[in-house]
Amino acid sequence: MRDGLKVEIEKLVAVAGKRGVVAAPILAAEVVVADWVRYKCRFGCKGYGKHLSCPPYAPTPAETRQMVAGYRWGLLLRFDGDPAHPDLRPDQIPDDFHSFFRDLIIWVNGTVHALEKVAFYDGFYKAFGFGAYPCIYCETCAPEERDGQVDESMRRFCRYPDLMRPSMEAAGMDVFATAQSVGWDLGVIPCKNMAYGKIVHGDIRSVGLVLLE
């Protein structure tokens, strides 16, 4: 790692720390991209097709592999807990739980964007971030507000194109395997009676990524 990049990563780690985030350098080659991840979005996620940060609008695994190959380093970010619900119980979580986790999603994606922006203006113009979860900067996303088929051209209606980034999982990144590369052992969060979204505790770990060159 060249000296300038090393200094920048140290700066970004410090910025992340001030936001309550754990950050670890990672080789871009250790970011795991797998085709199966997209299937988890397509079959099983209530957010599929509703947000421009998610499939089918997010980059495909093939596109992500090509993009990641253009980088040598990245910064993996770990967000521990939910600042709005530190003592989370399954009975608190509504069936439509996207807005319930608004503060957590803003924390994750806002930090990713902030670090990408710092790196960009420090001269690392290739910096690009990947967040987590469906975007929540708007109460409803453009695809949700229109009937019929929606395609990539819908992106022109995004109200926050400067802030919105795809989540790691939406772009086909295996977050569990990628986290293991920096020594983070993530586990599947248990849900009450295995019911979708009924998380039994607030010990949630979320992960984001900023690629650097």
C-alpha positions in Angstrom: 0.0 0.0 0.0 1.5 3.3 -1.0 2.0 6.0 1.7 -0.7 8.4 0.4 -3.4 5.7 0.5 -2.2 4.5 3.9 -2.6 8.0 5.3 -6.0 8.3 3.7 -7.3 5.0 5.1 -6.1 6.0 8.6 -8.0 9.3 8.2 -11.1 7.5 7.1 -10.9 5.0 10.0 -10.7 8.0 12.4 -13.7 9.6 10.7 -15.7 6.4 10.9 -14.7 6.0 14.6 -16.2 9.4 15.4 -19.5 8.2 13.9 -19.4 5.0 16.1 -18.3 2.8 13.3 -15.6 0.1 13.2 -13.5 0.2 10.0 -11.0 -2.2 8.6 -8.9 -2.1 5.4 -9.6 -4.9 3.0 -8.0 -5.9 -0.3 -10.6 -5.5 -3.1 -9.7 -9.0 -4.2 -11.1 -10.2 -0.9 -14.6 -8.8 -1.6 -16.6 -11.9 -2.4 -19.2 -11.6 -5.1 -21.6 -14.5 -5.7 -24.5 -15.0 -8.0 -26.6 -16.7 -5.3 -26.8 -13.4 -3.3 -29.0 -11.8 -5.9 -31.5 -14.7 -5.6 -31.9 -13.8 -1.9 -33.1 -10.4 -2.9 -35.3 -11.6 -5.8 -36.9 -14.4 -3.8 -37.7 -13.6 -0.2 -37.1 -9.8 0.3 -40.1 -7.5 0.6 -38.1 -4.7 -0.8 -37.4 -6.3 -4.2 -38.3 -3.9 -7.1 -39.4 -1.1 -4.7 -36.1 0.8 -4.3 -33.6 2.1 -6.8 -30.8 1.0 -4.5 -32.0 -2.6 -4.8 -32.4 -5.3 -7.6 -33.4 -5.2 -10.3 -32.0 -1.7 -10.5 -28.8 -2.4 -8.6 -25.7 -3.7 -10.5 -25.7 -7.4 -11.3 -23.0 -9.7 -9.8 -21.2 -9.7 -13.1 -21.1 -5.9 -13.2 -20.0 -5.8 -9.6 -17.1 -8.3 -10.3 -15.9 -6.1 -13.2 -16.2 -2.9 -11.1 -14.4 -4.3 -8.0 -11.6 -5.6 -10.2 -10.7 -2.0 -11.0 -9.7 -1.4 -7.3 -6.9 -2.7 -5.0 -8.2 -1.6 -1.6 -11.3 -0.9 0.3 -12.5 0.0 3.8 -15.0 -2.4 5.3 -17.4 -0.8 7.8 -19.2 -2.4 10.7 -22.1 -0.9 12.5 -22.9 -2.5 15.8 -26.5 -2.3 17.1 -29.4 -0.1 16.3 -29.1 3.4 17.8 -32.9 3.9 17.9 -33.7 0.5 19.4 -30.9 -0.7 21.6 -33.2 -3.1 23.5 -35.1 -4.4 20.5 -37.9 -6.9 21.0 -39.8 -8.8 18.3 -43.2 -7.5 19.5 -41.9 -3.9 18.7 -41.3 -4.6 15.0 -44.2 -3.9 12.6 -44.9 -6.2 9.7 -43.8 -3.4 7.4 -40.5 -2.7 9.2 -38.5 -0.7 6.7 -39.4 2.7 8.2 -39.0 1.2 11.7 -35.2 0.9 11.0 -34.9 4.3 9.5 -32.2 5.6 11.9 -30.1 2.5 11.5 -30.3 2.7 7.7 -29.5 6.4 7.7 -26.5 5.7 10.0 -25.1 3.1 7.7 -25.7 4.7 4.3 -25.0 8.2 5.6 -21.6 7.1 6.9 -20.8 5.3 3.6 -21.6 8.4 1.7 -19.6 10.7 4.1 -16.5 8.5 3.8 -16.8 8.3 0.0 -17.1 12.0 -0.2 -14.1 12.7 2.1 -11.9 10.3 0.0 -13.1 11.9 -3.3 -12.2 15.4 -2.2 -8.9 14.2 -0.9 -8.0 13.2 -4.4 -9.1 9.6 -4.4 -11.5 10.2 -7.2 -12.4 6.5 -7.8 -13.9 6.2 -4.2 -17.2 4.5 -4.3 -19.4 3.2 -1.5 -21.8 0.4 -0.9 -24.3 0.6 1.9 -26.8 -1.9 3.4 -30.5 -2.3 3.4 -33.0 -0.7 1.0 -32.6 3.1 0.6 -34.8 5.2 3.0 -34.1 8.8 2.1 -37.7 9.1 0.8 -40.9 7.8 2.4 -41.6 6.0 -0.9 -39.2 5.4 -3.8 -40.0 6.3 -7.4 -40.7 2.7 -8.5 -43.3 2.3 -5.7 -45.2 5.4 -7.0 -45.8 4.2 -10.5 -48.0 1.4 -12.0 -46.8 -1.0 -14.6 -43.3 -2.0 -15.7 -40.4 0.1 -14.3 -37.0 0.1 -16.0 -33.5 1.7 -15.4 -34.7 5.0 -16.9 -36.8 5.5 -13.7 -33.5 6.4 -12.0 -33.9 10.0 -13.4 -36.7 10.4 -10.8 -34.5 9.7 -7.8 -34.7 12.7 -5.4 -31.3 12.0 -3.8 -29.0 10.7 -6.5 -26.0 12.2 -4.7 -26.7 10.1 -1.5 -28.2 6.9 -2.8 -25.8 3.9 -3.3 -26.5 0.2 -3.8 -26.3 -2.0 -0.8 -23.5 -4.6 -0.8 -26.0 -7.5 -0.9 -28.0 -5.8 -3.7 -24.9 -5.7 -5.9 -24.2 -9.4 -5.3 -21.6 -9.2 -2.5 -21.5 -12.0 0.0 -21.3 -9.9 3.2 -20.7 -12.8 5.5 -17.7 -14.2 3.5 -16.3 -10.7 2.9 -16.4 -9.9 6.6 -14.5 -13.0 7.5 -11.6 -11.6 5.4 -11.0 -9.0 8.1 -11.8 -11.3 11.1 -15.4 -10.4 11.6 -17.6 -13.5 12.3 -21.1 -12.5 11.4 -24.0 -14.7 12.2 -27.6 -14.8 11.0 -29.8 -12.8 13.4 -32.4 -15.0 15.0 -36.0 -14.2 14.6 -38.9 -15.3 16.9 -40.4 -18.5 15.6 -38.3 -17.9 12.4 -40.8 -15.3 11.4 -39.5 -12.9 8.8 -38.3 -9.7 10.4 -39.2 -10.5 14.0 -35.7 -10.0 15.3 -35.3 -11.2 18.9 -32.6 -8.8 20.1 -30.9 -5.5 19.1 -27.4 -7.0 18.7 -27.5 -6.2 14.9 -24.4 -6.0 12.9 -24.6 -4.1 9.6 -21.8 -3.8 7.1 -20.8 -1.3 4.4 -17.9 -0.8 2.1 -16.0 2.0 0.5 -13.6 1.1 -2.4 -10.5 3.1 -2.8 -7.7 3.4 -5.3 
